[in-house]
Amino acid sequence: MSAYENLLAVVYHGGPSVYGSQVLRLKIIDMNPTGPTAFSVIKEIECPVSRYANLTWLGFSEEG
């Protein structure tokens, strides 16, 4: 997980590994939306990594 202002980025396993490749997904969440819900999902995409690789760091730039 990583955060910047009201944004939260979370990478999670989207399913079992396939042939040594992890199935990772990235979800970016607005934790301060305008409306009745406590949060709003802005984007949800695949987060590809090389075969047999591990994701060790996730972060936002200084500009977000």
HUWO-V313184 format. One record per residue. RES is the residue in three letters. NEAR is the number of other ideal C-beta (glycine too) atoms within 12 Angstrom. Layout:
BEGIN
res=(RES/RES)
near=(NEAR/NEAR)
END
This chain:
BEGIN
res=(MET/SER/ALA/TYR/GLU/ASN/LEU/LEU/ALA/VAL/VAL/TYR/HIS/GLY/GLY/PRO/SER/VAL/TYR/GLY/SER/GLN/VAL/LEU/ARG/LEU/LYS/ILE/ILE/ASP/MET/ASN/PRO/THR/GLY/PRO/THR/ALA/PHE/SER/VAL/ILE/LYS/GLU/ILE/GLU/CYS/PRO/VAL/SER/ARG/TYR/ALA/ASN/LEU/THR/TRP/LEU/GLY/PHE/SER/GLU/GLU/GLY)
near=(19/20/18/19/14/19/26/27/31/26/27/19/18/21/12/11/16/13/9/13/21/24/20/26/22/26/25/27/25/23/20/16/16/10/9/7/12/14/19/20/20/20/17/18/16/18/24/17/23/12/12/10/14/15/23/8/11/22/15/17/10/7/7/16)
END
